[in-house]
Amino acid sequence: MSKSLNTAGRVTGDTHSGADVVSGTHAIPRAAPGAARPLNLLLVEDSDDDELLVVRELRRGGYAPTVHRVVTRAEFIAALDRGPWDVIISDHSLPQYDGMTALSDLQASGRDIPFILVSGTIGEAVAVSAMKAGAQDYVLKGDLTRLPVAVDRELREMVLRVEQTRMREQLVISERMASAGTLAAGVAHEINNPLAVAIANLEFVSEVLAQYGSRPRDAEDARRITALADPMRDTREALDRIRDIVRDVKLFSRPEQETTGPVDVQRVIDSASRMAWNEIRHRALLIKDYRPTPPALANESRLGQVLLNLIVNAAQAMPEGHADRQELRVATRTGSDGHVVIEVSDNGAGIPKQHLDRIFDPFFTTKPVGVGTGLGLSICQRIVLQLGGTIEVESEIGKGSLFRVRLPAALAAPHASPQGSAVPAAAQRARVLIVDDEAALGRVLVRALQDDHDAEAVTTGREVLARITAGERFDVIVSDLMMPEMTGMELYEHLLAVAPDQARRMIFLTGGAFTTTARAFLDNVPNAKAEKPLQQKDLLELIAHTLIDAEHGSRDVARE
């Protein structure tokens, strides 16, 4: 029989299934094999006889307690650190200690452990005071039959408290994520305007240099112009990287957007891997194995959240400093049933077999303290299931892990944007009005259009509304979506009332539709729309299509 002695020399535990537990000079009968529930009990008691009574009653109630008995404050505090304990049962009065002080010491430790007082002398007033002080219950030694019932109740209450705490923690994390998403969307919107100015001006300078380079005044002039080619190309690449980062941030900052539709999974993987690049670059080679897939029926932002979590987890499963010998592989393929299959794998340490069944449980984590919350994979599973898909894991110690996401395919490909198709030839120069509260961006767009159209810029929707109400008309109105005094959405609604034809000629530019109202508007409005920053050719294309659509609309109205 195995026994552990506390500082007073008392036997405090026995894991042998057939023998009695010996405490002091008493033998405590065991419950029937297989019928008892284990219970880690910290007992504050100086009497061997009373310990015998407590343990015997617990065994009668169906428990198999492993008892650690203490009699002094120093022993109690040390025992708290050696836990975990399922329950603490304390005598009210001891020669060197007492139950109320033990309760105070427990509360000071910050631990949430059910605390039950047992006494032969406690009065009703003292019992009420103990309960108000935080004790879960009190039981008289003259009637210990209530003790197992009290323990049962407190263990159930403990489970509920733990679950409520976890739910509160998850709510706090969700609120933080939502706040971070809103902040990120706002930052992305603010970056987009100066970024659009920088890209447009760079295009303008590049075109001017190209014109001069085609007819230099002399050899030295040609050399200087040629020398600018590399810096201009490097600057454009840097701006393109910033543009991609902003787009990625916007993709992951739409927590409340729940609509589903056709999603290009490879595009989402590219965004997620760029967002996780700082975790990947020092740990592994990133390998993308893209095989053809149909669009997935999913929510782009939610799928991005899943893939970002899986990619970061895969990277963190491998130690830093061995990037040339470790691989993080992301693969796509079409399953035999037509589903879209995405696999994220690593050749890291792998997941122990005993953890695989719990890997998607909330708050379960194998990461060091402070690194993970244990919610990531649980949230991933919930999102994938909500999208009608499945997620599974394969792992082997020493060889790595593979997470496989399967999603239903969309019935149709994403609606093709007019951008990238042939630009219709404009029948004539058009009168184009630019509306953007960023004056610099307005000047840039006017400059980009000046060779093809007669363009001007204003900074408020109110000015546009006043001019149109007074009788002015424009062939195309290019409007920012989010502006301080009057948004592009509000301008559109006003124009529908006073000049419907002008409303139909609007093109909406957005640096990030980060409100529910803005997203709903863009989803429903029939007008052309584009995200900043956009290239000159794309803007000219949108204008050409809008002119053609407006002309067709005018003919339809005339026929009516």
FILOTOR-924326 format. One record per residue: residue in three letters; x negated, y negated, z of N, C-alpha, C in turn. Coordinates in steps of 0.1 Angstrom, whole numbers, plus 2048, in hexadecimal, padded with zeros to 3 digits. Example, Ala and Ser with C-alpha at 12.3 -4.5 7.8 and 13.67 -1.06 7.14 Angstrom:
ALA77C83984E78582D84E77C82184ESER78081684777780B84777F80084F
// end
This chain:
MET7F780C8008008008007F77F4800SER7FA7EA7F67F17DE7F67F87D37FELYS7EF7CC8057F47C280F7EB7B680DSER7F17A98107E979D8107EB79781ELEU7E07938257E178D8327E077E831ASN7E97778397E876983A7DE765845THR7DC7598487D17548517D475985FALA7E175C8637E47618707E2771871GLY7DF7778667DD7858667E978D863ARG7F478785F80178E85D80179384EVAL80779F84C8097A483F81479C838THR81179782C81B78D826820793819GLY81C79E8148227A380881E7B1805ASP8277B87FD8247C67F982B7C87ECTHR8237CD7E38297D07D682B7DF7D3HIS8297E77DD82C7F57DC83B7F87DCSER8408007D484E8017D285580B7DCGLY84D8147E285381E7EA85281C7F9ALA8498147FE84681380C84D807812ASP84E80781F8547FB82684A7F0827VAL84E7E48278467D88298427D7838VAL8367D683B8327D484982F7C684CSER8357C08568327B385A8307B3869GLY8247AF86E8217B087C8227BF880THR82B7C388982C7D188E8397D7889HIS8407D088084D7D587C84D7DB86EALA8547E586B8567EB85E8637E6858ILE8637E084D8707DA8478747E483CPRO8807E983C8857F38328867EC825ARG8827F481A8837EE80D8917F1807ALA8957E97FD8A17EC7F689F7F77EDALA8AA7FD7E88A98087DF8A18047D2PRO89880D7CD89080A7C18998067B6GLY8947FC7AF89B7F77A38A77EE7A6ALA8AB7ED7B28B77E57B58B47D77BAALA8A87D57BE8A47C87C489F7BE7BBARG8A27B17BE89D7A67B68917A07BDPRO88679E7B687A7997BC87C78A7C1LEU8767877CC87877A7D286A7767D9ASN86476B7D48587667DA85D75C7E6LEU85B7607F28607597FD855753806LEU85574680884C74081285473E81FLEU85074582985774583685073D840VAL85673384685072C85185673185EGLU84F73A865855741870849746879ASP84B74588684174988F844757896SER85075C89485576889A855774891ASP84E77E89584E78B88D85C79088CASP86379089787179689787A78E88EASP87978188E88277988587E77B877GLU87177C87486D77F86687478D862LEU87379786B8797A38688887A2864LEU88F79A86C89E79886A8A079185CVAL89878785989A77F84D898788841VAL88D7908418897988358937A3834ARG8977A983F8A17B483F8AE7B0839GLU8B37A483C8BF79F8378BE79C828LEU8B37978248B17948168B17A180EARG8AB7AB8148AB7B880D8B97BE80CARG8C17BC8168CF7C18168D67B980BGLY8D27AD8088D97A47FE8D47A77F0GLY8CB7B17EF8C67B57E18B97AF7DDTYR8B27A97E68A57A37E38997AC7E7ALA88E7AB7E08817B17E48777A67E7PRO8787A07F286F7947F58617977F6THR85878F7F084A78F7F38487837FCVAL84478680984577C813837777816HIS83676981782A76381C82E75B828ARG82A75E83482E75884082474E845VAL82874284981F73884F82573385CVAL81C72E86582172987181C71A874THR81371586C80D70886F80F6FF862ARG80E6F286480F6E98598046EB84FALA7F86EE8547ED6F084A7EF6FC842GLU7F47078487F7713840803710836PHE80D70983A8187068318146FE825ILE80C6F38278076EB81C7FE6F3813ALA7F66FB8187ED7048107F570E808ALA80071380E80871D8078107177FCLEU81470A7FD81B7037F28127037E6ASP8057007E87FC7007DD7FA70D7D6ARG7FC7187DE7F97267D980672C7D2GLY8117257D281D72A7CC81B7317BFPRO8267337B783372D7B983C7357C3TRP84672E7C984F7347D285D7327CDASP86573D7CF87373C7CB87B7357D5VAL8787377E28807317EC87772F7F9ILE87A72580187372380E87E725819ILE87B72E82288472F82E87C72B83ASER88172284287971D84D88271D85AASP87B722865881720872881711875HIS88B70D87D88D6FF8808826FA88ASER87E7038938746FF89E86A70A89FLEU85D70589E85270E8A18497078ABPRO84070E8B28377088BC82F6FD8B6GLN8296FF8AA8206F68A48256EE898TYR8326F18958376EB8888466EB88AASP84D6E688085C6E78808616E6872GLY86E6EA8718746EB8638756DD85DMET8796D386487B6C685E86E6C0859THR8636C28608566BD85B8526C584FALA8556D284F8526DA84385A6D5837LEU8666D283986F6CC82E8696BF829SER8646B783285E6AA82E8516AC827ASP8496B682B83D6B98248406BF816LEU84A6C781584E6CC8078526C07FEGLN85A6B780385E6AC7FB8536A37F7ALA8496A280083D69A7FD8356A07F2SER8356AD7F182D6B47E78336B27D9GLY8406AE7D88466AC7CB84C6B97C5ARG84B6C47CC8506D17C785F6D27C9ASP8666D87C08746DB7C18766EA7C4ILE8766ED7D18786FB7D68836FB7E0PRO88D7047DE8987057E88937077F6PHE8987007FF89470080D8A0703816ILE89F70E81D8AA7128268A5713835LEU8AC70D83D8A970D84C8B0719852VAL8A972085B8AE72B8638AB728872SER8B572887A8B27268888BD72C891GLY8B972F89D8C37348A78C972A8B0THR8C371D8AF8C87138B88CD7068B2ILE8CC7058A58D06F989E8DE6F68A0GLY8E16E98A38EF6E58A48F56DF897GLU9026DD8979086D888B9026CA887ALA9006C18918FA6B488D8ED6B5887VAL8E46BE88D8D76C08878D76C6879ALA8E16CF8778E26D586A8E66CB860VAL8EF6C38638F46B885A8E86AF857SER8E06AB8618D56A385E8CB6A9855ALA8C96B68578BF6BE84F8C46BE840MET8D16C083E8D66C08308D56B282ALYS8D76A88328D669A82C8C7698829ALA8BE69E8308B069C82E8AB6A3822GLY8B36AD81D8AF6B48108AF6C3811ALA8B16C881D8B26D781E8BE6DC816GLN8BC6E780F8C76EC8078D26F380FASP8CE6F981B8D87008238D2703830TYR8DA70783A8D570C8478DD71884BVAL8D67228518DD72E8558D9731863LEU8E373586B8E07398798DB74787ALYS8D17498838CB7568848D576088AGLY8DF75B8908EA7648958F276A88AASP8F276487E8FA7698738F2767866LEU8E87708658E076F8598E677684CTHR8F277B84E8F87818428FB776837ARG8FB76A83B8FD75F8318F075C82ALEU8E576182E8D875D8298D776181APRO8D976E8168D87718088E27697FFVAL8EE7668048F775E7FC8F17507FAALA8EB74A8058E573D8038DA73D7F9VAL8D27487FA8C67497F18CB74A7E2ASP8D67537E08DB7547D38E07477CDARG8E773F7D68EC7327D18E17297CEGLU8D77287D68CC71E7D48C47227C8LEU8C272F7C58BA7337BA8C272F7ADARG8CF7317AD8D772D7A28D771D7A0GLU8D87167AB8D77087AA8C97037A5MET8BF70B7A98B17077A58B0709795VAL8B67137908B67157828BD70A77BLEU8C87067808D06FA77A8C86EE77BARG8C16EB7868B96DF7888AD6DF77EVAL8A76EA77C89C6EB7728A16E8764GLU8AD6EE7618B26EC7538B66DE751GLN8BC6D775C8C06C975B8B36C1759THR8A96C476089C6BC75F8976BE751ARG8976CA74C8926CC73E89B6C4734MET8A86C47368B06BD72D8AE6AE72EARG8AB6A973A8A869B73B89B697734GLU8916A073688469E72F88669E720GLN88E6A871B8906A870D89769C708LEU8A16977108A868B70C89E67F70CVAL89567E71588B67371688267470AILE87E6807068756826FB87C67E6EESER8896826ED89167F6E18936706E0GLU8956696EB89765A6EB88A6546E7ARG87F6596EC8726536E886F6556D9MET8736616D48706646C687965A6BDALA8866586C288E64F6BA8896416BBSER88463D6C687F62F6C887262E6BFALA86A6386BF85D6386B78616386A9GLY86B63F6A587063F697875631692THR87D62B69B88161E697876614696LEU86C6156A086160C69F85960E693ALA85761B69084F61E684855619677ALA86361B67686A61666B868607669GLY8696006758685F167485A5ED670VAL8505F46758425F16718405F4662ALA8455FF65E84460264F84A5F7647HIS8565F264B85D5E86448545DB643GLU84E5D864F8465CC64F8395CD647ILE8345D96468285DB63E82B5DB62FASN8375DF62C83A5E161E83A5D4616ASN83E5C961C83F5BC6158315B7612PRO8275B561B81A5B16178135BB60FLEU8165C86108105D26088155D05F9ALA8225CD5F78275CB5EA8205BF5E4VAL81E5B45EC8175A95E78095AC5E2ALA8025B45EB7F45B75E77F35C05DBILE7FC5CA5D97FC5D35CE7FF5CB5C1ALA8095C25C280D5BB5B68035B15B2ASN7FC5AA5BB7F25A15B87E65A85B2LEU7E35B45B77D85BC5B27DA5C05A4GLU7E75C45A17EA5C75937E95BB58APHE7ED5AF58F7EC5A35877DD5A0584VAL7D55A158E7C659E58C7C05A8583SER7C45B45847BE5BF57C7C25BC56DGLU7CE5B856A7D25B555D7CB5A9557VAL7C959F55F7C159355B7B3597557LEU7AD59F56079F5A355E79E5AC551ALA7A85B454F7A85BC5437A95B4537GLN7B15A95377B15A052C7A4599529TYR79E59453479158E53278659852EGLY7875A453377D5AE52F77E5B2521SER7895B051B78A5B450C7845A9503ARG78259D50977B59350077258A509PRO76759050E75E58951775657E50FARG75257351674B56951073D56D50CASP737575514729579511727586519ALA71B58B51871759851F71859752EGLU71458C53371458A54272258A547ASP72B58353F73958354373F591543ALA73C5995397415A653873C5AF543ARG72F5AD5477295B55527305B255FARG7335A556273A5A156E7485A756FILE74F5A756375D5AC56375C5BB565THR7535C255F7525D056174E5D456FALA7465CC5767425CE58374E5CE58DLEU7585C75897645C659276D5D2591ALA76B5DB5877745E65857745F0591ASP7685F35967685FD5A176E5F75AEPRO76B5EA5B27715E55BE7815E45BCMET7855E05B07935E05AE79A5ED5AFARG7935F85AA7996055AB79960A5B9ASP78E6075C178E60B5CF7996045D7THR79B5F75D47A65F05DB7B35F65D8ARG7B65FA5CB7C25FF5C77C460D5CEGLU7BA6155CF7BB6225D67BE6205E5ALA7B86165EB7BB6135F97C960F5FBLEU7CE6065F27DC6015F37E660D5F1ASP7E26165E77EB6215E57EB62A5F1ARG7E062C5F87E06346057E962D60FILE7E86206107F161961A7FF61B616ARG80261A60981061C60581562A608ASP80D634606811642609813644618ILE80A63D62080C63E62F819638633VAL81C62C62D82962663183562E62DARG83463462183F63D61D840649626ASP83564F62B83565A63483C656641VAL83864A64683E64565384D644652LYS85163E64686063D64486764A644LEU86065463E86666163D86966764BPHE85F66565486066B66186766266BSER86D65766787364D67088264C66EARG88865766A89765666889D661670PRO89C66067E8A166A6878B066C686GLU8B86626838C66636848CC666676GLN8C466766C8C966A65F8CB67965DGLU8D767E65C8DA68C65C8DF69264FTHR8E068A6458E568E6388DC698632THR8E16A262B8D96AC6248DB6AA615GLY8D16AF60D8D16AE5FF8C56B55F9PRO8C36B45EC8B76BA5E68AA6B35EBVAL8A16BB5EF8946B65F58886BD5EEASP87F6B55E98726BA5E48696BE5EFVAL8686CB5F28616CF5FE8526CC5FDGLN84C6CC5F183E6CA5EF83B6BB5F2ARG8446B25EF8426A45F28426A2601VAL84B6A960884C6A86178406AE61DILE83B6B961882E6BF61D8236B561BASP8226AF6108176A560E81869A618SER82469561B82568A62582168F632ALA82669B6368236A16448146A3645SER80E6A863B7FF6AB63C7F769E63DARG7FC6936367F56876377F7681646MET80368264B80567E6597FD685663ALA7FA6926607F269B6697E469B666TRP7DF69365D7D16956587C7693663ASN7CA68A66C7C06886767BE69467FGLU7C869C6817C76A96887C06B3680ILE7C26B36737BD6BD66A7AE6BC667ARG7AA6B066379D6AD65D7916B2665HIS7926B36727876B767A7886C667EARG7926CC6797946DA67D7946E4672ALA7996E066679C6EB65C79C6E464ELEU79A6ED64479D6E96367AC6EB634LEU7B26E162E7C06E162A7C26E761CILE7C96F261B7CB6F860F7DA6F860CLYS7DE6F36007EC6F25FC7EE6FC5F1ASP7F67065F37F97105E980770E5E5TYR8097055DB8177025D781B70B5CBARG8257135CC82B71A5C18397145BFPRO83E7155B384A70E5AF8567125B9THR85E7085BD86A70B5C58757015C0PRO8817055C288C6FC5BF88C6F15CBPRO8936E65C98956DD5D589C6E55E0ALA8986E25EC89F6E85F88AB6DF5FCLEU8B56E66018C06DE6068BD6DB615ALA8B96CF6178B46CB6248B56BC626ASN8B16B86328AF6AA6358A06A6635GLU89C69D62D88E69B62B887697638SER88D68E64088668A64C885696656ARG89069D6578906A96618866B365CLEU8866B665087C6C064B86E6BB64DGLY86C6AE64B85F6A964D85B6AA65CGLN8646A86658616AA67385D6B9676VAL8646C26708606D06728526D366CLEU84F6CF6608436D265A8376CB661LEU8396BF66582F6B766D82B6BF679ASN8356C46808336CB68D82B6D868ALEU82F6E06808296EC67D81A6EA678ILE8186DF67180A6DD66C8016D8677VAL8066D06807FF6CB68B7FB6D7695ASN8056E06978036EB69F7F86F4699ALA7F96F668C7EF6FF6857E16F9687ALA7E06EC6857D36E56877CE6E7695GLN7D76E569F7D26E56AD7CF6F36B2ALA7D36FD6AA7D070B6AD7C270F6AAMET7BB7066A37AD70869F7A46FE6A6PRO7987026AB78F6F86B27896EE6A9GLU7866E36AE7806D86A67716DC6A3GLY76C6D669875E6D869475B6E468BHIS7656EB6867626F667D76B6F5671ALA76C6E966C7756E76617726EE654ASP7656F16537616F8647763707647ARG76770D65376971B65577771E658GLN78071465A78E71765E797711653GLU7A37186527AC7146477BA71164DLEU7C07076487CE70564B7D570563DARG7DE70F63B7E471162E7F370E62FVAL7F770662580570362380A708615ALA813711615817718609826716607THR82A7155FA8387155F683B7205ECARG8467265EC84A7305E18597315E2THR85E7385D886D73A5D786F7495DBGLY87774B5E687A7595EA8827615E0SER88276E5E388A7775DA8997735DAASP89D76D5E48AC76A5E58AE75B5E0GLY8A47555DB8A67475D68A373C5E0HIS8A17405EC89E7365F78907305F5VAL88E7245FA88271D5FA87A722606VAL86E72760486572C60F859723611ILE85771F61D84B71762184471E62BGLU83772062A82E72763482371E638VAL82171D64581671564B80E71F653SER80172164F7F972B6567EB72565AASP7E572C6647D87286687D073566BASN7C373366C7BB73F6707B473C67EGLY7BD7376877B87336947B973F69EALA7BC73C6AB7BB7466B57C67506B5GLY7D274C6AF7DD7556AF7E57546BCILE7F17596BC7FA7586C87FC7666CEPRO7FA7676DB7FB7746E280977A6DFLYS8097886DE81578F6DB82078C6E5GLN81C78B6F28277896FC82D77B6FBHIS8277726F482C7646F28357636E6LEU83476C6DD83B76A6D084A7696D2ASP8507716DB85E7716DD8637646E3ARG85A75C6E985E7506F08597436E9ILE8537456DE84C73A6D785672E6D3PHE8627326D186C7286CD8757236D9ASP8727286E58797246F18767166F5PRO88070E6F987D7006FE874700709PHE86A6F77098606F47138566FF715PHE85670970C84B71370C84070E704THR83470E70982870A70281C711706THR8137146FD80671A7007FB710700LYS7FF7036FE7F46F96FD7F16F470BPRO7E56EE70C7E16E97197EA6DE71FVAL7EA6DC72C7F26D27327EF6C572CGLY7F96BD7287F86B07227F76B0713VAL7F66BC70D7F46BC6FE8026BE6F8GLY80A6C76FE8176CA6F88226C9702THR82F6C76FD83A6C77068426D4706GLY83F6DD6FC8466E96FB8536E76F4LEU8566DC6EE8626D96E78616DA6D8GLY8556D96D38536D86C48596E36BCLEU8556F06BF85A6FB6B88696FD6BASER86D6FA6C687C6FC6C98846F26C1ILE87F6E66BF8866DC6B78856E06A8CYS87A6E56A48786EA6968826F5693GLN8846FE69C88D70969A89B704699ARG89F6FB6A28AC6F56A18AF6EE694ILE8A56E668F8A76DF6838A96E8677VAL8A06F26778A16FC66B8AE70366BLEU8B37076778C070E6788CB705674GLN8CA6F86788D56EF6748D56ED665LEU8C96EE65E8C96ED6508CD6FA648GLY8D17046508D571164A8C971A647GLY8BE71864D8B272064A8AD728655THR8A272E65489C73665F88D732660ILE88873566C87A73366F87573F677GLU86974467386375067985474E67AVAL84E75768384075668583A763685GLU82E76467F82577068081876B685SER81277468E8057706947FE77C698GLU7F077A6987E778569D7DC77E6A4ILE7D97836B07CE77D6B87C177E6B0GLY7BA7736AF7AD7726A87AE770699LYS7BA7716937BC76F6857C4763681GLY7CD75F68A7D57536877E4755687SER7EB74B6837FA74C6837FF747676LEU80B74B67381374666782174466BPHE82673766883473466A83A73365DARG84673965B84D73A64F85B733650VAL85D72964886A72364887172663BARG87E72B63C88672E630892725630LEU89471E62589F7146238A7717617PRO8B47156178BC71760B8B870D600ALA8B97125F48B67095E98C27005E6ALA8BF6F45E18CA6EB5DD8CF6EF5CFLEU8DC6EC5CD8E26F05C08DD6E85B4ALA8D86DC5B78D46D35AD8C76CC5B1ALA8BF6C85A78B36C05AA8B76B25AFPRO8AD6AB5B68B069E5BA8B36955AEHIS8BC68C5B08C06825A58B467B5A1ALA8B167B5948A567558E8A766658ESER89D65F59389D65159289A64C585PRO89F64058089B63B57388C638572GLN88563657E87763357D87063F577GLY86663C56F85E64756986364B55BSER86F64755887464A54A87163E541ALA87464053487163552B87862952EVAL87161D52D87761053187F60C525PRO88C60952789460451B88F5F6518ALA8905F350B88B5E65068965DC50AALA8925D151089B5C651389F5BF506ALA8AC5BC5048B05B54F88AB5A74F8GLN8AA5A05048A65935048A0590512ARG89A5845148955805218A157E52AALA8A05835368AB58253F8A857854AARG8B35725508B156955B8B2572568VAL8A657356F8A557C57B8A3573587LEU8AB5765918AA56F59E8A45795A9ILE8995765AF89357E5BA8985785C7VAL89D5815D08A157D5DD8995855E8ASP89057E5EE8885855F988357A603ASP88557D61088157461A87257261BGLU86A57C61585C57A614859572607ALA85556560985355C5FE8485615F5ALA83D5675FB83256B5F38365775EALEU83E5805EF84358B5E784C5855DBGLY85457B5DE85C5755D38535705C8ARG8485695CC83F5635C283856E5BAVAL8355795C182E5845BA83858A5AFLEU84458C5B384E5925AA85058959EVAL85157C5A185357359684857358CARG83B57459183057458982F581581ALA83458C58783459958083E599575LEU84959157585359156B852586561GLN84957D56384957055B84657354CASP83F57D54883D58053A849585533ASP85358B53B85E59253586B58B538HIS86C58454387957E54787757054DASP88256954E88255C55588655F563ALA87C55F56C87F56357A87C557584GLU88455758E88154D5998845555A6ALA87F54F5B18815565BE88754C5C9VAL88F5525D189554A5DD8935535E9THR89454E5F589155560189D559609THR8A95546068B555760E8C155B605GLY8C956460A8D55686038DF55D603ARG8DF55560D8E954A60D8E7540601GLU8DA53E5FD8D85355F28DD53C5E5VAL8DB5495E48E05505D88F054F5D7LEU8F65515E39055515E390A5435E0ALA9035395E590852B5E29065285D3ARG8FB52C5CD8F95285BF9035305B6ILE90653C5B990F5445B191D53F5B3THR92153C5BF92E5365C29305295BBALA9255225B99265155B29265175A3GLY92552359E92652658F91A52B588GLU90E52C58F902531588904540586ARG8FE54557C8FE5535798F0558576PHE8ED5655798E056B5778E2578570ASP8D957C5688DA5895618D659456AVAL8CD5925738C959C57D8C659558AILE8CA59B5958C65965A38BE5A15AAVAL8B259F5AD8A95A95B48A95A45C2SER8AF5AC5CB8B15A75D98AA5B15E3ASP8A45AB5ED89F5B35F88AB5B8600LEU8AA5C46068B65C960D8B85C361BMET8AC5C26228AD5BD6308A75AF631MET8AF5A56348AA5976358B1591641PRO8AB5876488B05836558BD57C655GLU8BF57264C8CB56A64C8D7571646MET8D557663A8DF57E6338D858962CTHR8DC5956308D65A162A8DA5A361BGLY8D35AB6148D75AE6068E55B5606MET8E85BD6108F55C36119005B9612GLU8FE5AF61B9085A561D90A59C610LEU8FF59960A9005915FD9085995F3TYR9055A65F290D5AE5E891C5AE5EBGLU9205AF5F892E5AF5FB9345A25F8HIS92D5975FB9325895F89345885E8LEU92A58D5E192B58B5D29365945CCLEU93959F5D29445A75CE95159F5CFALA9525965D995E58F5DA95F5835D1VAL95357C5CF9545705C794F5715B8ALA94657B5B694157D5A893D58B5A6PRO9465945A49435A35A49395A6599ASP93959F58E92F5A25849215A0589GLN91F59559191259359790E59D5A1ALA9175A35A89145AD5B290F5BA5AAARG9165BD59F9125C95979045C7591ARG8FF5BB5908F15B858A8E65B8595MET8E95BC5A18DF5BB5AC8D75C85ACILE8CA5C65AE8C05D15B18BB5D05BFPHE8BC5DA5C78B85D95D58AA5DF5D7LEU8A15D75DD8945DB5E18935DD5F0THR88D5E75F588D5E960487F5EE608GLY87B5E861386E5EC6198705F7623GLY87C5FC62488060662E88E604634ALA89760C62F8A560B6348A6613641PHE8A260C64C8A16136598AD611662THR8B860D65D8C460D6658CE61665ETHR8D861B6668E26246618EA61C656THR8ED6106598F56086508EE606642ALA8E16036438DA6016368D960E62EARG8D76196358D662662E8E362A628ALA8EE62862F8FB62A62A8FE62261DPHE8FA61561E8FC60C6138F5611607LEU8E86146088E06195FD8E66265F7ASP8EB62E6008F163B5FB8FE6395F2ASN90562E5F591262C5EF9126225E4VAL9096185E490A60D5DA9056135CDPRO90C60F5C29086155B48FC60E5AEASN8F86035B48EE5FB5AD8E06025AEALA8D75FD5A68C96025A68C35FE5B3LYS8BA6065B88B26035C48A46095C3ALA89B6035CA88D6085CA8866045D7GLU87C60C5DB8756095E78686015E4LYS8655F85ED8595F05EC84D5F95F1PRO8415F75EC83E5EE5E08415F65D3LEU8445EF5C98465F55BC83E5EE5B1GLN83A5F65A78325F059D83A5E7593GLN8325DF58C8395D65828415DD578LYS83C5E85738435F05688505F656EASP8505FA57B85C5FF5818675F4582LEU8625E858686C5DD5888725DA57ALEU8695D957086E5D65628785E055EGLU8755ED56187E5F855D88C5F6564LEU88C5F35718985F25788A05E6573ILE89A5DB56F8A15D05698A75D355CALA89F5DB5548A45DF5468B15E7548HIS8B05F15518BC5FA5538C85F2558THR8C55E85618D05E05668D65D855CLEU8CE5D25538D45CA5488DC5D353FILE8D85DF53C8E05E85338ED5EB53AASP8EC5EF5478F85F354E9025E754FALA8FD5DB5519055CF55290C5CC545GLU9055CE53A90A5CC52C9165D652AHIS9135E352D91E5ED52B92A5EA534GLY9275E55409325E254993A5D6544SER9345CC53E93B5C15389435C552CARG93E5CE5249465D35189535DA51DASP9515E252895C5EA52D9675E0532VAL9635D653996C5CC53E9735C5533ALA96C5C15289725BA51D97C5C3516ARG9795D05159835D950E9905DA517GLU98E5D952499A5DA52D9A35CE52B
// end
